[in-house]
Amino acid sequence: MRSRRAGLARWMLVVAVLGTAGCSPLAPLGPPAPSPAPPSVVSTRAVTGFVPLPLTDLTQADVDRLQNSYMTGEFACEARGAFADVSAGSEVQLLDTRGTVLASTTLGDGTVEPLFGSVDTSQGLCFFPFTFPSVTIDQALFRIHVGDAGRASFGFAESAIRRGPIIEIR
């Protein structure tokens, strides 16, 4: 009888020790405790994009100049007419959905690209590049404004901001 009590006492001691270590065989089994959520990923990076504009309101002298610049490899162009507010040096703003300015930069020099398979630059596009050097990508939607205050801003999803936004003004 005594050996039975000693055996039972030892068993109770083992259960008590395991229980304090969180290993109790009597503890109910359930789903494992959820692992902590990974920290949200916020990255800061340069955002580069461009504004393509149709070449409009060209005189014959403009066409000749563009043709010559294309042939010599200079490819320079400038916006005219309804697009005159969107040209080299124009301010570009990156905004959140509330309209708060997150970053600003300016448009670079325009370069002419003729339509596919053509050297006729009078029918091409003028591309103005821009780069925001350091943008924190921490939201799903952004807006970009370029040109005069009266010109509408353009909405972009976070994925388009990462790829490099293209602002198509018409």
C-alpha positions as CSV (number, residue, x, y, z in Angstrom):
1,M,0.0,0.0,0.0
2,R,2.8,2.3,0.8
3,S,4.4,1.8,-2.5
4,R,1.1,2.6,-4.2
5,R,0.9,6.0,-2.3
6,A,4.5,6.7,-3.2
7,G,3.8,6.0,-6.9
8,L,0.7,8.2,-6.8
9,A,2.6,11.0,-5.0
10,R,5.3,10.8,-7.7
11,W,2.7,11.0,-10.4
12,M,1.1,14.0,-8.9
13,L,4.5,15.7,-8.6
14,V,5.2,15.1,-12.3
15,V,1.8,16.5,-13.2
16,A,2.4,19.6,-11.0
17,V,5.8,20.2,-12.5
18,L,4.6,19.8,-16.0
19,G,1.6,22.0,-15.3
20,T,3.7,24.9,-14.1
21,A,5.8,24.5,-17.3
22,G,2.7,24.8,-19.5
23,C,2.9,21.1,-20.5
24,S,0.1,19.7,-18.4
25,P,-1.3,16.5,-19.9
26,L,-4.6,17.6,-18.4
27,A,-4.7,20.9,-20.2
28,P,-7.3,21.1,-23.0
29,L,-5.9,20.9,-26.5
30,G,-7.1,23.7,-28.8
31,P,-5.9,25.6,-31.7
32,P,-2.4,27.0,-31.4
33,A,-2.0,30.5,-30.2
34,P,-1.9,32.9,-33.2
35,S,1.5,34.2,-34.2
36,P,2.0,37.9,-34.0
37,A,1.0,39.8,-37.1
38,P,4.0,40.8,-39.3
39,P,4.8,44.5,-39.2
40,S,3.3,46.5,-42.0
41,V,5.7,47.1,-44.8
42,V,6.4,50.8,-45.5
43,S,9.0,51.6,-48.0
44,T,10.5,54.8,-49.1
45,R,11.7,55.0,-52.7
46,A,12.1,57.3,-55.7
47,V,9.0,57.5,-57.9
48,T,9.7,58.2,-61.6
49,G,7.1,58.8,-64.2
50,F,6.3,61.0,-67.2
51,V,3.7,63.1,-68.9
52,P,3.2,62.4,-72.7
53,L,1.6,65.3,-74.6
54,P,0.6,65.4,-78.2
55,L,2.4,67.9,-80.3
56,T,-0.1,70.6,-81.2
57,D,-0.4,74.1,-82.7
58,L,2.8,73.6,-84.7
59,T,3.9,76.0,-87.4
60,Q,5.9,74.7,-90.3
61,A,9.0,76.2,-88.6
62,D,8.2,74.1,-85.5
63,V,7.8,71.0,-87.6
64,D,11.1,71.7,-89.4
65,R,12.9,72.3,-86.1
66,L,11.5,69.0,-84.6
67,Q,12.4,67.1,-87.7
68,N,16.0,68.4,-87.5
69,S,16.3,67.7,-83.8
70,Y,15.0,64.2,-84.3
71,M,17.6,63.6,-87.1
72,T,20.4,65.0,-85.0
73,G,19.5,63.1,-81.9
74,E,18.6,66.1,-79.7
75,F,14.9,65.2,-79.5
76,A,13.9,68.4,-77.7
77,C,10.4,69.6,-77.7
78,E,8.1,71.9,-75.7
79,A,4.4,72.0,-74.9
80,R,2.2,74.5,-76.7
81,G,-1.3,75.8,-76.8
82,A,-3.7,74.1,-74.3
83,F,-0.7,72.3,-72.8
84,A,1.6,75.3,-72.3
85,D,1.2,75.0,-68.5
86,V,2.7,71.5,-68.6
87,S,6.3,72.1,-69.8
88,A,9.9,71.7,-68.5
89,G,10.1,73.2,-65.1
90,S,6.4,72.9,-64.3
91,E,5.7,71.8,-60.7
92,V,4.5,68.3,-60.1
93,Q,2.9,67.4,-56.8
94,L,2.2,64.0,-55.2
95,L,-0.9,64.2,-53.0
96,D,-2.7,61.9,-50.6
97,T,-6.5,61.5,-51.0
98,R,-7.2,64.5,-48.8
99,G,-5.1,66.8,-51.0
100,T,-2.1,67.0,-48.7
101,V,1.1,67.5,-50.6
102,L,3.4,64.6,-49.9
103,A,6.2,65.5,-52.3
104,S,6.9,68.0,-55.1
105,T,9.3,68.1,-58.0
106,T,9.4,69.7,-61.5
107,L,9.1,68.3,-65.0
108,G,12.3,67.6,-66.9
109,D,13.0,68.7,-70.5
110,G,10.6,67.3,-73.0
111,T,11.8,64.8,-75.6
112,V,10.0,64.1,-78.8
113,E,9.0,60.6,-79.9
114,P,7.4,60.2,-83.3
115,L,4.4,57.8,-83.7
116,F,5.3,54.2,-84.2
117,G,7.2,53.5,-87.4
118,S,7.4,57.2,-88.4
119,V,10.0,59.9,-88.5
120,D,7.3,62.6,-88.8
121,T,7.7,64.2,-85.4
122,S,4.8,66.6,-86.0
123,Q,2.5,63.6,-85.3
124,G,4.3,62.4,-82.3
125,L,4.3,63.0,-78.5
126,C,6.4,65.1,-76.3
127,F,7.5,63.2,-73.1
128,F,8.2,65.2,-69.9
129,P,9.9,63.1,-67.2
130,F,9.6,63.7,-63.4
131,T,11.1,62.0,-60.3
132,F,10.0,62.3,-56.7
133,P,13.3,61.4,-55.0
134,S,11.9,60.0,-51.8
135,V,8.3,58.9,-51.3
136,T,6.9,56.8,-48.4
137,I,4.6,54.3,-50.0
138,D,2.2,53.8,-47.0
139,Q,-1.3,54.2,-48.5
140,A,-3.4,52.6,-51.2
141,L,-4.2,55.7,-53.3
142,F,-2.3,58.7,-54.4
143,R,-3.0,61.7,-56.6
144,I,-0.6,63.6,-58.9
145,H,-1.1,67.2,-60.0
146,V,0.9,68.9,-62.7
147,G,0.5,72.3,-64.4
148,D,-1.9,75.1,-63.5
149,A,-4.1,75.0,-60.4
150,G,-7.2,74.7,-62.7
151,R,-5.9,71.4,-64.2
152,A,-7.4,68.3,-62.6
153,S,-5.2,65.9,-60.6
154,F,-4.9,62.3,-61.5
155,G,-5.5,59.3,-59.2
156,F,-3.1,56.4,-59.0
157,A,-3.2,53.1,-57.0
158,E,-0.1,52.2,-54.9
159,S,0.9,49.6,-57.5
160,A,1.0,52.3,-60.3
161,I,3.1,54.6,-58.1
162,R,5.6,51.7,-57.6
163,R,5.7,51.0,-61.4
164,G,6.0,54.6,-62.4
165,P,2.9,56.7,-63.1
166,I,2.1,58.0,-66.6
167,I,-0.1,61.1,-66.6
168,E,-2.1,61.3,-69.8
169,I,-3.4,64.8,-70.2
170,R,-5.9,65.3,-73.1
